[in-house]
Amino acid sequence: MNPDGQKTYRLMSRRILRVICLVFAAWPFMIAFASATEPTVRILSPKDGSQISQDQNLILVSGNVSTQAARISNVDIVFVLDVSGSTRNYAGVDFSDSADTLPPSGSWGLGRPQVGMGGIVWPGRPSTVDLRNSIIRAEVAATRRLLSQLNSATTRVGLVTFSDDARVLQPLTHDFEQVRRSLDEILIKGPDGGTHMAAGVRLGIKELMGLGQSERRTDAVKVQFLLTDGLPSLPFGRGGDEGNPQDTNLAINAGRLSGKAGIKVHVFGLGREAISEPRAAVGIARESGGIFTPVVRPADILRVLENVSILGVEHVQVFNETTGQKASQLRLAADGFYSAAVPVIEGLNRIQVLARSSDGGLGRQSISIDYRRSEQRALDLDIFLERERSLQLQVERLGNSGAKSQPEADRSRDRVGK
C-alpha cells in the first residue's frame, strides 16, 4: 500500500473507532430510551371533527392517560385514614369552614376546643386545640379534595379508618356523594384510641380483593392511600403513644401482603412524629411497591396527596397546535383523568394532548374541532373553571409556607429512601 493509502486507511480506522466508542458511550441512554414506557392518551371529549358553538373562547378537553404497564383505565382506591387520638392535634394552619364541607350544623362534635391527646404540640400553640384545625380535619379535607378530581365513571373509591381496630366506613363505590357522607361520619365521631396500622392495611386489601363488603372487580388497578400521623401501637403495644417494634413489623408484613396481592400502598406521614421514626410507613410503602411521602406540616396534605400518579403518568400538556397556546387551566387526577380549558379561535383548531410517563416515555393524541362563537354558554366549562378556582383558594389558605411543602416532601422522601 502506498503512503497516501496508508494515511487514508489510518484516518478511516480512527474515525470508525471513534464512532464505536460513541455508540458504546451512548448505549445506556439508548437502552433507557428504548425501554421507556409510552403512555396511552385518550381524548374522550370533544370528539374528533366536532363543531362547537359557544360564547367562551375556551373549550373543555377531557380524557384519560395511562402507561402501557397499566392500560386498564379502571381504578379502585381505598383511602385508609388514621383516626387515632393523636389526630386531634393541630394541623399547622387554621382552616376556614369553607376548606371542606362540614356535616349539618349541630351534628359535628368537633366544634369546640378539645384537649390534645398524644402526638406533638406545635410550637407556640396551646395544648388545647380547636379540632376544626386538627390533623383529622386535614385528612378529611385532603380526601375530599382528591375525590373532586377523580372520574367516577371509571374509578371506585372506598373508605377505611383505623384506631384501636379497623373499620369499613364505605365499601368501594362509584357514588362519590356517598363517600362524602361517610367522610362526614369521621368528623362527627372524632378521633380516639391507639394506632392499629396493620389492621387498616389488611382491611384495605380485603376490600380491594372483593373479600369484604366491596364487590370484586378484576379489570381495575388497585391502590391504597394510607394517611397517618403516628407510629403503630397496637395490638402488642396496647395503644400507647410510643411505637412498638412488634406492631411495626406487623404493619410492614401487612404492606408485604398487599404487594403480593398486586396492591400498592402509598403512605403519607403527617407531622414530625410520623416522619421522625418512619420505619413502619416506609416499610409498608416499600414492600407493597408504593411511595412514602413525608409531610412536615400536616395541613399540607391538601396539596401533596394529589401528586401521586396511580397509572404511571406524571405530566400532561394540552395545547392548541393551530395557535401555539397552552391550556389556561389543567388538572391531572391521580387516576389518570385529565381536564383542561384550551384557548381556541374561530374556524379549525388542532388540539394535541401530550403525556409523559415517570420513566420519560412520551405519548400523544390529537383531534380537530371547528369553533364558532355564539351566545350559548358551555356550562361544563364554567363548572370546571369554578372548581379550579375553589381548589386554588384552598391551597392559598394554607399560607406561603405551604408553597415549600412539595419540594420539602420530595427531599425528605429521597433522604428516607437512602
N, C-alpha and C positions, 0 to 999 in steps of 0.2 A: 504494500500500500504506500502511495507517495505521501510526502509530508503534509500536503493540503488535505488529503483524505484522512490521514491520522488525526489531524487537528479537528476536522469536521466530526469524526467519529467520537473523539473525546468530548466535544461540546454537546453532541446529542446524548451521550451517556450521562453527562452531568445533569442535563435537563430532565431526562427520564427518571433519574434517581431523585431529583428534587420533587417531581410530580408524585412519585411513590411515597416519599416522606410526608408530603402534604396530605395525601389520601389517608395515610395511617394516622396522622395527627388529627384529622377531621373525623376519623371513623367513629369515635364515641358519640360525637354530636350527630352524625348521620344516623346512627342506630337509635339515639334518643328521639330524633325527629320522626324516623320511620315507625317507632313504637308508640308515638303519641296517639292518644285516643281521640278520634274525630267525633265531635258531638253531633247528635241528630237534632236538627232545628225544624220545628213545625210552626207555621203561621196559621192559626185557626180562624182569625178574624182580622180584617175583612178577607173575603175570598179573592183569588187572583181574577182580574178582569172586572171587579165590581165598579159600579157607578155610585158615587157618594155625593149627595146634595145636602148641605147644612150651612149654618151661619158661621160656625167656627172654622178658622183656617188651620186647625189641628185635627188629626184623625186618631182614633184609638186602635192600636195594633196589639194583638194579644196572641199567645200561643204557649208552647212548652218546649223545653230543651232537656236533653239527657245525653249521657255518653253511650258509646256502643256497649260498654260493660253493663249499662243499666237502661236498655232500650225500653223496658217496661215503663209506661208513663204513670201507672197506678202506684200510689204511695200510701202506706199505713204508718201513722205516727202515734206513739203513746207518750204523752207527757207524764213524767214521774216527778212529782213535786214533794219536796221536804216540807212538812207542816209541823215539825217538832217544836218544842217550847222556845228554843233559841231563835226561831224565825220571827218572834215578836220584837226583836231588836231593830234598831234604827238602820234604815237602808242607805243613809248618806245624803238624802235630799228630802225636802218637804214636798210631797206630791200634792198637786191640786186635785180637787174632786173630779175634774174632767180628765185626769190621766187615764182612767178606765171607768167603765160603767159600774156603779155600785148597786148592791141589792136594794130593794124597796126601802124607803125611809122607815126607821124604827126596827128593821129586822136584822140589822148588822150589829153584832156585839162588840165591834172594834172601834167604836166612835169616840170613846173616852180614853184618856191616858191610862196606861197599864204599867205595872212593874215588870221590867225586863227579867227574863229567866234564862240563865245560861248564856253562852256566846260572849261577844265582846260589847263593850260600851264605847261608842265613838268619842274621840277627844272633844271636849267642850260640850258634850251632851249629857243631860241628867240621866240617871238610871231609870227614871220613869219616862216612858216614851208614848207618843200617840201612835197606836197601831195602824192608823191610816198612812203612816210614813214608815211602815215596817218592811222587813225583808219578805214576809209572806205576801204583802201587798205588791211588792216589786215582782215576785214570781208570777202572781196572777195577772198583773198588768202586762208583763212581757209575753205571757202565753196568749192573752187577748190580742196583743199587737200582731204577733205572728199569725194567729188564726185569721185575722182580717186580710192577710195576704195570700193564703193558701187557696187552691182551687177545689171547691167542694165536689165538683163533678168527678174528679179522678182521685182525690185524696180523702181518706178517712182519718179521723182523729179520736183518740181515746184518752182518758184521764185517770191516773193512779196517784194516790197520795200515800205517804208513809210517815209514821212517827213510831209509836210503840209496836205497830204492825202495819201492814199494807192493806189498802182498800181500793176497790174499783169504784170510782165515782161516776164514770161514764164509759161504757163499752165503745168499741170503735164504731163510728157513725159518720155518714155524710152530712148529718144535720148539725151544722156548726152552732146554730142557735141553742140547741140542747146542750152543747159543750159549754157555751157561755153561762147557761143557767147552773151547770154543775160547778163552774168556777165561782159563782156566787155562793154556793154552799161552803166552799173553803173559807171564805171571809166571814160567813155567818157563824160557822163553828169555831174558827180561830185556831191559833197554834197551841199545841200541848204535847207533852210526852217526850220520849227519847228518840233515837235515830236508828231505826232498823233498816239500813240502806239495802242490805241483801234482799230483804223481803220485797222492797219496792221493785228492784230489778227483776226478780223472779216472777213477780206478778205481771210485770210488763211483758215478759217472754210468753207467759201463759195466754195473755190476751192476744198478742200478735200471732201466735201459733194456732189460734182458734180453739184452745183447750179450756177456755173460761167462759165468760159471758158474751164474748165477741164472736160474730160469725166468721168462719175461716175463709180466707181469700188467698189463693195460691199465686195469682198473677199480680203481685204487688211487691215493691221494695219496702222492707220493714225496718223501722228505726225507733229507738227510744231517745228522748231528750230528758236527761236527769238534771234537776236543779237542786242544789243542796248548799247549806251554809255551814255544815259541821262535819264531824267525824263519826263513823259507825260506833254506836254504843250499846247495841242490842244484837242478839239475845244474851250474849255472855257478860257484857259489861253492866247489865241491869239498868241501862238508861242513864248512866251518869254523864256529866258534862264532858269528861275526857274520853278520847277514843280508846278502844280496846283492841289489842293485836289480833285476838281470835275473831272478833267481829270484822276487822279489816280483811283478814284472809277469807272470811265467808263472803264478803262483798265482792272481792276480786274473783273468787270462784264463780259467783253469780254472773259476773261480766264474761268469764271464760265460757260459761254455759250459753250465754247469749250469742257469743261469737260463733260457737259450734252450730247454733240454730240459724246462722246467717243474719243475725240482727245486730247492727252496730248500736252502741250506746254512746251518744255524745254527752259528755258530762261538763257541767258548768259549776265551778266552785265560787260561791258568793261570799266575799268578805275575807278578812285576814285569817280568821280561824280555819276556814276551809282550805285556804291555799298555803298556810304555813306548814301543814303536815298533810300533803295531798296524796299519800301513798294509796289509799283506797280509791279515790277519784281517778287518779292516773292509771291505776291497775285495771279498773273497770273499763275505762276507755281503751287502753292498750289491748287487753285480752279480747275485747269484742271487735276490734278494728275501728273504733270510733276516735273522737278527738276530745282531749281535755282542754277546756278553756277557763283559765282563772280570771275572775272579775273582782278587782280590788275593792271597788265601791259597788255594793250590791245593786243599787239603783241603775247602774249602767247596763244591767242585763237587758233592759228595754231596747238598747241599740245593738247589743252584742249577739243576742240569741238568733237573730235573723241572718247572721253572716255565715252560718254553716250550710253548705250545699249537700243535700242528700243524694242527688243524682250526678255528682262529679263535675258540674259546670260552675265555674267561679266568676265568669264575666259574660255579660250580654251587651251588645251595642245595636241600637236600631237607628237607622238614618235614611234620609231621602236621597237616593243616588242622583235624582234629577237636579236637585238644588244644592246638594252637599251639606244639608243641615241635619244635625243630630236631634234625637228626641229631646224635648224640653223637660219631660218627666219620664222616669223609667223605674220600674220596680221588678226585681227578680226575687221570687219567693224561694224558700228552702226546698219546695217540692218541684222546682224547675218551671213553674208557671210564671210567665212574664207579661207585663202590660206596659205600654209606652204611648205617650202623646207625641205624634210626629208632625212637624210643620209641613204643609202642602201648598201648592199653587194651583190655580185653575188650569185644567187640562190634564194631560197624562203625567202621572208620578210613578217612579220606580222606587219601591221601598225594599230595603235589604235588612235582614237580621243576621248578625254575626255573633257566634258564640265561641268561647274559649274554655277548654277543659282544664282541670287542675294540673295536668301534665303538659300543657301547651298546645294541644291539638285544636284545630280550628274547623268549624262547620258553619254553613251559611244557607240561607234560602231567601228568595226574592219574589215579590209579587208586583203587579202593575194595577193601579186604580185610576179611575177618571173622576176628578173632583170638580164640582160646580158649586158656587156659592148660592145659598138660598136663605130664606127667613126661618127655616126649620132648625131647632136646636137638637144636638145629639146628647140625650140625657145620660147615656152610659159614659160619655166623655166627661161631662160635668161631675158625675158621681166619682169617677176616678180621680179627677183633679182635686176635688174637695177632700177626698180621703187622704191623698198625698199631703195636702196642707195640714190636715189634722195630725198625721204621723210626724210631720216635721215639727209641729208645735210641741208634741210630746217630747221629742228629743231636745228641743231648745229649753224646755222646762228643767232639764237635768242640770243646766248650768254649764259654764265654759269649761270646767274641768272634765266634763263628760266627753269633750272632743278628743281627749287623750286616751279614752277607755280602750278603743280597739287596738291602737298601736301598743299600748301597755300590755293588753291581753296577749298580743302576738309575741312580744318579747318574753313575757312570763311563760307562755307555752313553750317557747324554744328552750328556756332555761330548765323547765321541768322535764322536758323530753330528753335532755342530755344525761 
